[in-house]
Amino acid sequence: MENRSAEQDSLLRVRLFEAYYRARRGKRNTRNQLKFEIDFEHNLLQLAGEIEQRRYIPKPCIAFIVNKPVKREIFAADFRDRVVHHLFGQEERYETPKGGACLLLQDRCFDYDWF
């Protein structure tokens, strides 16, 4: 966008790196996290570009069932989407079925005035 300053771009990148470090806590050595971390600088800069150009689209969640402590269905976001969740905070819960949460998050991404 032509109205964005270099300072705003830099702020987004700094916040994205901070969000990456928060998102990987508790997810170390998972397949999805390790795949992202192989080239994490490139992945984060690519993600920043998608957000800046308003082309960010969440990837589909994976669903699975756990039996302990009680049987329940879990919807897990892709690791790069977890980074975006941490970037924009988690005041709201994004655990709705059928990807409705992804649409809510995508709408929320563009509500911030530093875009």
C-alpha positions in Angstrom: 0.0 0.0 0.0 1.3 3.4 -0.9 0.5 5.0 2.5 2.6 2.6 4.5 5.9 3.9 6.0 9.1 1.9 6.4 8.6 2.2 10.1 5.2 0.4 9.9 6.7 -2.3 7.7 9.5 -2.8 10.2 7.0 -2.8 13.2 5.0 -5.6 11.5 8.2 -7.7 11.0 9.3 -7.2 14.6 5.9 -8.2 15.9 5.7 -11.2 13.5 9.1 -12.5 14.8 7.9 -12.1 18.4 4.7 -13.9 17.6 6.7 -16.7 16.0 8.6 -17.2 19.2 5.4 -17.2 21.3 3.7 -19.6 18.9 6.5 -22.2 19.0 6.4 -22.5 22.8 4.8 -25.9 23.5 5.0 -26.8 19.8 8.7 -27.6 19.6 9.5 -30.7 17.6 6.1 -31.1 16.1 6.1 -32.0 12.4 4.3 -28.8 11.4 6.6 -26.5 13.5 9.8 -28.2 12.3 8.7 -27.8 8.7 8.1 -24.1 9.2 11.4 -23.6 11.2 13.6 -25.1 8.4 13.5 -21.7 6.7 11.6 -19.6 9.2 13.1 -16.2 8.2 11.9 -16.7 4.7 8.5 -18.0 5.9 8.0 -15.1 8.2 9.0 -12.5 5.6 6.6 -14.2 3.1 3.9 -14.1 5.7 4.5 -10.4 6.4 4.3 -9.7 2.7 0.9 -11.5 2.4 -0.4 -9.6 5.4 0.9 -6.2 4.1 -0.6 -6.8 0.7 -3.9 -8.2 2.3 -3.4 -11.6 0.5 -3.2 -13.7 3.7 -5.5 -16.7 3.6 -5.5 -19.2 6.5 -4.7 -22.8 5.6 -7.2 -25.5 6.4 -7.2 -26.8 9.9 -6.6 -30.5 10.7 -9.1 -32.3 12.8 -8.5 -35.3 15.1 -10.0 -37.0 18.1 -8.3 -37.4 21.5 -9.7 -39.8 24.1 -8.1 -38.5 27.3 -9.2 -37.1 29.6 -12.5 -37.2 27.7 -13.2 -38.0 24.1 -13.3 -34.7 22.0 -12.6 -33.5 18.6 -9.7 -31.0 18.1 -9.3 -28.6 15.3 -5.6 -27.6 15.0 -4.5 -24.6 12.9 -1.4 -24.8 10.6 1.7 -23.5 12.4 1.9 -20.4 10.2 -1.7 -19.6 11.2 -0.7 -20.1 14.8 1.9 -17.4 14.3 -0.8 -15.0 13.0 -3.0 -15.9 16.0 -0.2 -14.8 18.3 0.4 -11.7 16.2 -3.1 -10.4 16.6 -3.6 -11.7 20.2 -6.0 -14.3 21.5 -8.6 -12.3 23.3 -11.1 -14.3 21.3 -11.1 -18.1 20.9 -10.7 -19.5 17.4 -11.8 -23.1 17.9 -15.1 -23.0 16.0 -15.8 -26.0 13.7 -15.7 -26.0 9.9 -13.2 -23.2 9.6 -15.5 -20.4 10.8 -12.7 -19.2 13.1 -10.3 -18.8 10.2 -12.8 -16.3 8.6 -13.2 -14.5 11.8 -9.4 -14.2 12.2 -9.0 -13.1 8.5 -11.6 -10.3 9.1 -9.9 -9.3 12.3 -6.4 -9.0 10.6 -7.5 -6.0 8.6 -9.1 -4.1 11.5 -5.7 -3.0 12.8 -4.8 0.6 11.9 -1.2 -0.2 11.2 -2.1 -1.9 7.9 
